[in-house]
């Protein structure tokens, strides 16, 4: 037979911490993503803003063709300095700063200089990936669809 047990706490006056029992906390830990004011120092920010504008204009078509969410973790000295999400799966598409709000299909971890070379067409994405210049997790083959989006953006 099951027996119900009441787990509510019974708090009485005077049960709280006594004077002198509090410890002063130091500053919080810094997050991997820098404060937005420091984003101006990165070359990738204007590129993503431009891609965002492109997605706003032709997002409906891109969602039909791509149907995927990409998260790009941009790194510097081996640490993630900012993240961008290109959502070409929901609604009419969206590009925004920060991690994917819904589970990303593919996550790229890529140093900023490598990303800039790829986006400008100075480096072949497949060769760069095989050479270990960046990492991909999730559905790796969807990267080819993202490459086409970038090529489409470059023509735009």
Secondary structure by P-SEA (a helix, b strand, c coil): cbbbbbcccccccccccccccbbbbccccccccccccccccccaaaaaaaaaaaaaacaaaaaacccbbbbbbccccccccbbbbbcccccccccccccccccccbbbbccaaaaaaaaaccccaaaaaaaccccccccccaaaaaaaaaaaaaac
